[in-house]
Amino acid sequence: MDAIVIDFFHWTRQGDFKFEPRDWPDPDAMVKELKEMGIETVVSVWPTIDERSENFGTMSEMGYLVNADRGNQNHMTWSGDIHSSFRSMREQLQAGLNMGMAGIPWWTSDIGGFLGGDISDKSFQELLVRWFEWGAFCPVFRMHGERSPWYYKRKEEFINGVRQLTSGQDNEVWSFGEENYKILSKYLFIRERLRPYIRECMKAASETGAPVMRPLFFDFPEDPVCWETEDCYMFGPDLLVAPVMEEGARTRTVYLPAGTRWKDAYTGKTYEGGQTVETEAPLDIIPVMMREGCSYEIY
């Protein structure tokens, strides 16, 4: 784990830019403790400024509430509060590839989707597992979501004039059943083993602009099929990743670019490039192909 993101409504009032002391009695100690564990604290700063905020007057006088620059200067971005469905997952793959090619390599999606996921529903659990597997091979590996059913009871609806929000169900890796927990845990360690490789990819993105997650044609421009392939991608220069994006699927066809040989990270089988192969994809496996000359401990 690299970071914990402190998100929506950690503040006293929107625009105050400080922690609510009822819930965060000692932020400095918390940040220090996490730092000692090698975990950075990331605070999500929202642009909404309540008229009652202590900063509203000054920001209004200086024109910050009218002329705010919403551009992106190589910051991390994500695709918003998306629906929990396999269709949405397929759409996110296209979004991520387009973001990378547009010069924004630090991209992520909400693993499992943000809206509509019931943690007790078997179909949603399968979606979450498949999305989590894919997330391990995205530039930023991030679990996020509003899980149903919601808790609606509040001790107090308003505190200090601020309406209190309710919370959804648990969203930790152990929240979706023991068997799924085993799979999700496996991918946490896969990501950790790939940390040196991913950091090299991040370094290259920073220095050259090469996207971490990119379409096949980026690395194989001479192969015409790569220009038409939209359901798999390169994760850095060495790994070809083919997310499973259909409910119930347990095999996956994968196009292997010409000009090199490929090794299936799960089965160990080696293939010549320039062909489409059918790979095994049980629930706990996302097909990953390693480019010839490379070797990574994935499975």
Stockholm file with secondary structure:
# STOCKHOLM 1.0

chainA/1-299         MDAIVIDFFHWTRQGDFKFEPRDWPDPDAMVKELKEMGIETVVSVWPTIDERSENFGTMSEMGYLVNADRGNQNHMTWSGDIHSSFRSMREQLQAGLNMGMAGIPWWTSDIGGFLGGDISDKSFQELLVRWFEWGAFCPVFRMHGERSPWYYKRKEEFINGVRQLTSGQDNEVWSFGEENYKILSKYLFIRERLRPYIRECMKAASETGAPVMRPLFFDFPEDPVCWETEDCYMFGPDLLVAPVMEEGARTRTVYLPAGTRWKDAYTGKTYEGGQTVETEAPLDIIPVMMREGCSYEIY
#=GR chainA/1-299 SS CCEEEECTTCBSSTTCCSBCTTTCSCHHHHHHHHHHTTCEEEECCCCCCCTTSTTHHHHHHTTTTTSCCCCCSSCCEECCSCBSSHHHHHHHHHHHHHHHHTTCCCEECCBTCSEEEETTCHHHHHHHHHHHHHHTTSSSCCBCCEEESCCCCCSCSEETTEECCCCCCCCSTTTTCHHHHHHHHHHHHHHHHTHHHHHHHHHHHHHHCCCSEECHHHHCTTCGGGGTCCSCEEETTTEEECCCCSTTCCEEEEEECTTSEEEETTTCCEEESSEEEEEECCTTCCCEEEETTCCCCCC
#=GC SS_cons         CCEEEECTTCBSSTTCCSBCTTTCSCHHHHHHHHHHTTCEEEECCCCCCCTTSTTHHHHHHTTTTTSCCCCCSSCCEECCSCBSSHHHHHHHHHHHHHHHHTTCCCEECCBTCSEEEETTCHHHHHHHHHHHHHHTTSSSCCBCCEEESCCCCCSCSEETTEECCCCCCCCSTTTTCHHHHHHHHHHHHHHHHTHHHHHHHHHHHHHHCCCSEECHHHHCTTCGGGGTCCSCEEETTTEEECCCCSTTCCEEEEEECTTSEEEETTTCCEEESSEEEEEECCTTCCCEEEETTCCCCCC
//
